[in-house]
Amino acid sequence: MDTVWDYIKSIYRTKFNIKEIVIDYIAVNDILNMSVNGFSNTTIARELDTDCRYVRDAVTSFLKFYGWDNDLDISPIYIYNYCKNDYLLFVSKCKAISPVLSREDIFMAYSICKEYNKIQKEIENYNDKT
């Protein structure tokens, strides 16, 4: 049985020739953007007036992690874009700005930024065609 969301995606796919995955990306882009900017799932849910479980499901599905437990004191995506995909530079900048971040958190931040960058390129590819 199809859901309302499946029906909406089929309309956009048929009428505008948008891939379903891109429709999904666009639908959760605010959540993903806030996550790669270092906001916790709780903050994202509060700011977007949505359920925290929905936020966690979105970041898990699209960024492949559970989300931040607490707001970070850095914006990982800002540092990622500044470092132009250079992992070692990313690590050194993160450590210089936030000495409290663990090695695991820095690696996770880099990984989700890399994934988010791919998602943004998919969205941009569609936007370039319109």
Secondary structure as the mmCIF struct_conf table of DSSP 4:
data_model
#
loop_
_struct_conf.conf_type_id
_struct_conf.id
_struct_conf.beg_label_comp_id
_struct_conf.beg_label_asym_id
_struct_conf.beg_label_seq_id
_struct_conf.end_label_comp_id
_struct_conf.end_label_asym_id
_struct_conf.end_label_seq_id
HELX_RH_AL_P HELX_RH_AL_P1 VAL A 4 PHE A 16
HELX_RH_AL_P HELX_RH_AL_P2 GLU A 20 VAL A 36
TURN_TY1_P TURN_TY1_P1 ASN A 37 GLY A 38
STRN STRN1 SER A 40 SER A 40
HELX_RH_AL_P HELX_RH_AL_P3 ASN A 41 LEU A 48
TURN_TY1_P TURN_TY1_P2 ASP A 49 ASP A 49
HELX_RH_AL_P HELX_RH_AL_P4 CYS A 52 LEU A 63
BEND BEND1 LYS A 64 PHE A 65
STRN STRN2 TRP A 68 TRP A 68
BEND BEND2 ASP A 69 ASN A 70
BEND BEND3 ASP A 73 ILE A 74
HELX_RH_AL_P HELX_RH_AL_P5 PRO A 76 CYS A 83
TURN_TY1_P TURN_TY1_P3 LYS A 84 ASN A 85
HELX_RH_AL_P HELX_RH_AL_P6 TYR A 87 ILE A 97
TURN_TY1_P TURN_TY1_P4 PRO A 99 VAL A 100
BEND BEND4 LEU A 101 LEU A 101
HELX_RH_AL_P HELX_RH_AL_P7 ARG A 103 LYS A 129
#
